[in-house]
């Protein structure tokens, strides 16, 4: 049953004051129910109740206090997504301190910068690899008094284990039984909870200051529509270092559903089959890869199976579009759809565990064509929108009120408007309190009356749905004076080409558009097996004339959908995929467009040499 706007606002207004209060409220309310499950070293899934989770968090939090961590001091976490990350983050907030997030893929220089800029006093490190970065830069980190490692070597001094920290906390609680209650009571809605360093596509990362009220608001705002209940089951693999992960965390605390946690990306498909979640948050790249894998397999299969698949796609899209337009589905088409669902779409859903009610896509733009394809297959992907500066969530579609191609309506209590130049402006309880140690940049991002300039171009329709058309900085103008929104073109191409990992459209001040294209490694290997190149190196496969011809055909299909000035006249396939390690994409899977264009300037310039 739909929850009215007034009721949603009431839920939001009555939110908890702090993350610690929210957490222990959930422990009290749901004690014996399952809170988390996670795989051990033998791939067996271990379950934790809320009571057990509360006990672990309390001991870690008391250990932090015993080591001298004071309210609002920073405690960093350098780790991938795993149960220990979540326990450490909750414990940090319970102790009144603030979490500094560090992506495990960050190089030592960036880790050192983030820890120094945040003045972090203790670091939770995932393993020996993360500890090695800290040791390399130890002389630059005088404030880091202790490192707590989840798995790996300890030295009994600077580096201790999580178990040792918990033992320390357990002893401290015996002598100071009310210490955590004191810390929670001394923490307020405006106390710093998290410093998230935006990975950024240019320059040094900026520390976004997010307070407890930001996060308790996010949890309440997600809970308010009633789309999720404590009977749902989430699978969480998203980087907890990203604000989207923290939104899922506080939403779970507010609603009480259990969560299966495993951040290993290669294990996502296997885990979905085992966990059988009812919902999951993900970045668009996951849906692109799943779509590419499914469609690519069918194309390579060919013959009758491909004909059946294409027929099912056509039927599914017809039904999807009629239903979304509020129009009746003719009986004959309804019968065809039941058949298509039995023969094709049910198998697609089984790949995700068979119980998913919906996915939530965030962190980057999702191709409208891919979202529509999933809906045709009976899988709703609800796109949302926000920035680290808005604690992630600001807009989202809902299961009973969504529009594919939009990022939904604003969260209850969030205001939005479009500036004269088309930029999306946001105001609400989720907006950051500024950038850490950067007063000038804070002032330029936030108006005096609290509006945040998002840097995104968009439009709000009469029903309140927001459509993001591009990043303000990414829009470019050709030498002929025509504006081009590259992300729109790139998203459309990924829906056409199941082989593609990335497309970077170029054309600023040029007389036509060109593109750099990378091929997904898994798709390249599968394509090679079906084209007499099984076992060949990635570089050899993507350089083949046959694969280039196939990509050229995909570019032709793309161009048929574009305005003349947007069409891709020339393209190059790179000999490697873009990666976080190479510095070409951010940890949240956004392309560093300027870095890529500068790195491959010779290729791009070559496109225009004869023009």
TIZASE-344714 format. One line per 2 residues: number of its first residue (from 0); for each residue z, y, x of C-alpha. Coordinates in steps of 0.02 Angstrom, whole numbers. Layout:
N
NUM) Z:Y:X | ...
//
This chain:
611
0) 0:0:0 | -51:170:70
2) 91:284:125 | 72:463:66
4) 55:607:188 | 223:676:131
6) 309:508:162 | 227:493:333
8) 289:666:382 | 465:618:325
10) 462:463:436 | 406:568:584
12) 538:702:553 | 676:571:549
14) 628:496:718 | 753:446:851
16) 807:579:977 | 776:479:1135
18) 695:320:1197 | 866:247:1236
20) 927:277:1060 | 765:203:991
22) 779:49:1102 | 959:3:1063
24) 928:38:879 | 792:-95:883
26) 904:-217:980 | 1039:-196:846
28) 916:-213:701 | 814:-360:766
30) 932:-448:889 | 881:-632:868
32) 698:-598:832 | 568:-616:969
34) 535:-457:1067 | 424:-514:1211
36) 336:-665:1281 | 259:-677:1452
38) 185:-810:1569 | 287:-882:1712
40) 216:-941:1878 | 160:-1104:1796
42) 69:-1014:1654 | 203:-1067:1529
44) 247:-930:1404 | 430:-876:1405
46) 504:-788:1254 | 638:-652:1250
48) 736:-599:1096 | 782:-418:1071
50) 962:-460:1115 | 907:-540:1279
52) 794:-392:1316 | 939:-273:1283
54) 1048:-369:1405 | 917:-363:1544
56) 880:-178:1517 | 1066:-136:1519
58) 1093:-224:1685 | 942:-140:1766
60) 994:31:1699 | 1172:9:1763
62) 1101:-45:1931 | 1004:119:1940
64) 1162:218:1902 | 1257:117:2033
66) 1124:167:2162 | 1155:350:2122
68) 1009:389:2006 | 1054:547:1909
70) 988:610:1740 | 804:665:1746
72) 782:608:1925 | 621:514:1947
74) 606:325:1965 | 430:264:2005
76) 346:103:1951 | 201:41:2059
78) 145:-115:1969 | 20:-192:1852
80) 68:-229:1673 | 202:-363:1663
82) 369:-389:1578 | 464:-316:1727
84) 367:-152:1709 | 425:-134:1530
86) 606:-180:1569 | 610:-58:1716
88) 537:85:1614 | 658:60:1471
90) 804:47:1592 | 751:208:1679
92) 753:302:1514 | 917:222:1460
94) 994:283:1624 | 935:458:1579
96) 806:461:1719 | 618:485:1708
98) 481:360:1751 | 343:407:1873
100) 192:296:1845 | 87:233:1991
102) -68:126:1967 | -60:-28:2079
104) -240:8:2132 | -192:177:2205
106) -219:193:2393 | -71:231:2507
108) -115:417:2522 | -115:440:2333
110) 46:341:2314 | 129:450:2445
112) 67:609:2360 | 130:555:2188
114) 300:500:2251 | 322:658:2354
116) 262:777:2218 | 373:694:2089
118) 521:684:2210 | 548:503:2157
120) 712:428:2219 | 681:243:2191
122) 523:137:2172 | 498:-23:2075
124) 358:-113:2170 | 263:-262:2105
126) 239:-361:2266 | 219:-358:2454
128) 53:-265:2439 | 137:-119:2351
130) 285:-122:2471 | 164:-115:2619
132) 95:51:2555 | 272:120:2545
134) 316:60:2720 | 156:138:2788
136) 206:307:2716 | 395:292:2731
138) 410:440:2849 | 331:548:2713
140) 451:484:2579 | 626:541:2631
142) 684:548:2449 | 648:364:2415
144) 816:283:2448 | 777:109:2383
146) 630:-4:2337 | 655:-140:2207
148) 523:-276:2219 | 475:-391:2075
150) 405:-530:2184 | 396:-530:2373
152) 498:-508:2530 | 660:-408:2536
154) 753:-343:2689 | 930:-327:2620
156) 924:-140:2649 | 781:-28:2593
158) 694:-165:2493 | 795:-269:2369
160) 744:-387:2229 | 754:-352:2043
162) 883:-492:2028 | 991:-404:2159
164) 979:-241:2062 | 1030:-330:1901
166) 1179:-411:1989 | 1231:-239:2051
168) 1215:-172:1874 | 1316:-315:1800
170) 1460:-278:1919 | 1448:-91:1886
172) 1461:-118:1698 | 1626:-213:1721
174) 1704:-60:1803 | 1610:70:1699
176) 1586:-13:1526 | 1535:147:1436
178) 1417:219:1566 | 1254:184:1474
180) 1320:258:1312 | 1368:412:1412
182) 1195:424:1488 | 1109:407:1319
184) 1226:536:1241 | 1187:654:1384
186) 999:636:1359 | 912:745:1231
188) 741:757:1147 | 684:883:1279
190) 745:782:1428 | 606:726:1544
192) 558:544:1507 | 397:516:1603
194) 286:593:1735 | 113:521:1715
196) -10:573:1848 | -182:594:1774
198) -305:497:1881 | -430:637:1854
200) -616:631:1892 | -599:770:2021
202) -463:832:2139 | -281:779:2159
204) -193:698:2010 | -81:811:1907
206) 91:757:1847 | 102:775:1658
208) 279:811:1599 | 319:709:1443
210) 491:715:1363 | 586:591:1255
212) 533:679:1096 | 349:653:1142
214) 373:465:1145 | 488:443:995
216) 364:550:898 | 219:437:951
218) 314:282:896 | 356:359:727
220) 179:424:702 | 103:252:731
222) 232:172:616 | 216:300:476
224) 55:238:391 | 127:63:374
226) -24:-22:451 | 88:-127:565
228) 245:-226:523 | 371:-330:620
230) 270:-484:572 | 122:-427:677
232) 96:-491:855 | 25:-381:991
234) -60:-438:1151 | -32:-306:1285
236) -135:-304:1443 | -172:-117:1453
238) -106:-29:1609 | 71:27:1570
240) 41:166:1696 | -77:239:1565
242) -8:340:1419 | -90:222:1294
244) 23:83:1357 | 179:188:1330
246) 125:228:1151 | 114:42:1116
248) 287:21:1192 | 373:151:1083
250) 274:95:929 | 344:-79:957
252) 521:-10:970 | 497:85:807
254) 418:-57:706 | 493:-212:788
256) 341:-327:809 | 341:-449:955
258) 225:-423:1103 | 142:-545:1224
260) 125:-463:1396 | 3:-505:1536
262) -94:-372:1628 | -214:-489:1720
264) -384:-432:1656 | -476:-595:1701
266) -353:-689:1590 | -381:-584:1433
268) -502:-704:1346 | -396:-857:1388
270) -238:-768:1332 | -312:-713:1166
272) -349:-894:1124 | -170:-944:1167
274) -73:-796:1098 | -179:-771:939
276) -125:-590:915 | -148:-491:755
278) -192:-332:849 | -223:-265:1023
280) -255:-97:1106 | -397:-90:1232
282) -514:23:1326 | -698:23:1272
284) -752:-75:1426 | -667:-231:1355
286) -770:-220:1195 | -928:-182:1294
288) -901:-336:1403 | -864:-448:1254
290) -1017:-384:1162 | -1125:-402:1317
292) -1063:-580:1348 | -1094:-637:1169
294) -1264:-555:1147 | -1319:-603:1323
296) -1277:-786:1292 | -1380:-786:1133
298) -1528:-700:1215 | -1529:-825:1357
300) -1512:-969:1234 | -1667:-911:1142
302) -1757:-1014:1012 | -1680:-1058:844
304) -1503:-1007:896 | -1561:-831:941
306) -1658:-816:777 | -1503:-869:680
308) -1396:-746:778 | -1516:-601:748
310) -1525:-645:563 | -1336:-647:551
312) -1327:-478:640 | -1450:-402:517
314) -1356:-471:365 | -1187:-419:436
316) -1246:-241:470 | -1319:-225:294
318) -1155:-280:215 | -1051:-171:333
320) -1152:-15:293 | -1146:-44:105
322) -959:-75:107 | -924:78:215
324) -1030:184:97 | -931:121:-52
326) -1082:36:-127 | -1089:-137:-208
328) -1158:-284:-109 | -1292:-379:-207
330) -1248:-559:-248 | -1391:-630:-145
332) -1341:-530:8 | -1159:-579:-18
334) -1210:-763:-16 | -1310:-737:144
336) -1161:-649:222 | -1044:-795:183
338) -1168:-911:267 | -1188:-794:418
340) -1000:-783:432 | -978:-971:431
342) -1117:-1005:556 | -1098:-856:675
344) -963:-725:645 | -816:-844:626
346) -855:-906:802 | -853:-727:867
348) -680:-700:791 | -617:-862:865
350) -650:-791:1039 | -512:-666:1001
352) -390:-796:936 | -446:-796:754
354) -302:-690:684 | -347:-513:738
356) -332:-389:595 | -396:-246:702
358) -414:-181:878 | -372:-3:932
360) -492:74:1058 | -439:221:1164
362) -444:301:1338 | -633:335:1329
364) -775:347:1205 | -830:188:1116
366) -1014:164:1076 | -1044:184:889
368) -1172:43:894 | -1047:-77:973
370) -910:-29:849 | -1032:-58:706
372) -1084:-227:778 | -903:-284:785
374) -872:-227:606 | -1025:-325:551
376) -944:-477:632 | -783:-449:534
378) -686:-369:677 | -626:-191:646
380) -614:-85:803 | -519:73:758
382) -557:211:880 | -422:336:922
384) -413:491:1030 | -291:584:1139
386) -255:635:1317 | -113:604:1437
388) -69:785:1397 | -44:736:1213
390) 58:578:1252 | -105:484:1217
392) -109:470:1027 | -171:620:926
394) -303:549:810 | -338:373:750
396) -433:281:615 | -336:167:499
398) -381:-2:422 | -405:71:249
400) -472:242:299 | -594:238:444
402) -764:304:494 | -858:221:634
404) -916:352:759 | -761:457:731
406) -589:449:812 | -504:463:644
408) -385:589:569 | -240:677:656
410) -70:595:674 | 57:660:547
412) 123:826:612 | -24:857:729
414) -136:1009:702 | -313:1023:768
416) -448:1156:769 | -615:1185:851
418) -630:1336:966 | -782:1450:962
420) -864:1355:1105 | -836:1188:1016
422) -683:1135:1116 | -552:1031:1026
424) -381:1116:1022 | -222:1017:979
426) -46:1070:934 | 101:959:888
428) 257:863:941 | 153:754:1057
430) 94:894:1172 | 158:893:1350
432) 283:1017:1421 | 164:1066:1561
434) 106:1002:1730 | 237:962:1861
436) 249:1097:1995 | 91:1181:1929
438) 140:1331:1825 | -30:1413:1838
440) -125:1260:1777 | 3:1235:1638
442) -26:1412:1578 | -214:1391:1577
444) -205:1228:1478 | -77:1286:1349
446) -83:1444:1245 | 77:1542:1216
448) 90:1474:1039 | 75:1292:1096
450) -110:1248:1076 | -180:1130:1208
452) -359:1150:1265 | -421:970:1278
454) -582:996:1375 | -676:893:1246
456) -813:954:1130 | -803:895:951
458) -818:929:766 | -703:898:617
460) -787:847:455 | -729:907:282
462) -620:751:262 | -528:782:425
464) -612:651:536 | -641:709:715
466) -798:665:811 | -798:691:999
468) -972:732:1063 | -938:747:1249
470) -826:813:1387 | -846:1000:1404
472) -873:982:1593 | -999:840:1572
474) -1121:932:1459 | -1270:992:1558
476) -1426:1095:1529 | -1598:1045:1590
478) -1709:1171:1678 | -1799:1186:1512
480) -1640:1254:1432 | -1597:1100:1328
482) -1417:1039:1319 | -1384:854:1350
484) -1224:756:1310 | -1230:613:1436
486) -1090:505:1366 | -1182:489:1200
488) -1336:422:1290 | -1235:308:1402
490) -1141:231:1256 | -1302:200:1161
492) -1377:112:1313 | -1230:-8:1331
494) -1259:-64:1152 | -1441:-102:1194
496) -1418:-181:1365 | -1293:-326:1374
498) -1321:-333:1563 | -1261:-156:1596
500) -1089:-109:1660 | -1117:77:1687
502) -1252:207:1660 | -1234:381:1734
504) -1357:505:1659 | -1409:649:1773
506) -1513:804:1740 | -1416:966:1764
508) -1543:1102:1804 | -1677:968:1824
510) -1839:960:1725 | -1802:786:1656
512) -1658:661:1642 | -1635:514:1759
514) -1502:381:1774 | -1406:269:1892
516) -1371:97:1818 | -1251:-40:1872
518) -1255:-220:1814 | -1099:-313:1756
520) -1060:-447:1889 | -1023:-583:1760
522) -1182:-542:1665 | -1282:-541:1828
524) -1219:-715:1874 | -1260:-784:1701
526) -1433:-702:1705 | -1465:-775:1878
528) -1424:-951:1818 | -1555:-935:1681
530) -1690:-859:1792 | -1697:-977:1940
532) -1572:-877:2044 | -1413:-979:2019
534) -1287:-951:2158 | -1385:-806:2234
536) -1286:-653:2293 | -1257:-513:2167
538) -1361:-390:2270 | -1510:-506:2272
540) -1504:-537:2085 | -1494:-352:2036
542) -1634:-307:2157 | -1754:-434:2082
544) -1914:-374:1999 | -1876:-482:1847
546) -1708:-402:1812 | -1777:-227:1841
548) -1914:-263:1715 | -1784:-317:1587
550) -1681:-159:1615 | -1841:-55:1603
552) -1870:-131:1432 | -1694:-82:1380
554) -1724:97:1441 | -1882:103:1334
556) -1779:49:1182 | -1653:185:1221
558) -1785:320:1241 | -1855:278:1069
560) -1688:337:996 | -1675:500:1094
562) -1744:675:1084 | -1887:704:1204
564) -1782:807:1325 | -1646:673:1329
566) -1759:527:1375 | -1733:438:1542
568) -1891:460:1645 | -1830:372:1803
570) -1686:257:1846 | -1614:157:1990
572) -1507:0:1986 | -1367:11:2114
574) -1330:-139:2225 | -1148:-144:2169
576) -1045:-108:2016 | -933:46:2015
578) -751:9:2053 | -579:85:2062
580) -564:32:2244 | -723:127:2293
582) -659:284:2208 | -805:288:2086
584) -704:257:1928 | -526:301:1881
586) -392:169:1847 | -418:203:1661
588) -602:155:1681 | -679:329:1671
590) -828:362:1785 | -800:496:1916
592) -966:574:1876 | -964:705:2013
594) -913:578:2145 | -1054:460:2094
596) -1183:599:2090 | -1132:661:2262
598) -1125:486:2336 | -1300:442:2276
600) -1377:615:2291 | -1519:547:2398
602) -1574:429:2259 | -1560:563:2126
604) -1650:693:2231 | -1787:565:2261
606) -1821:555:2075 | -1871:738:2076
608) -1956:750:2246 | -2130:751:2170
610) -2084:853:2016
//
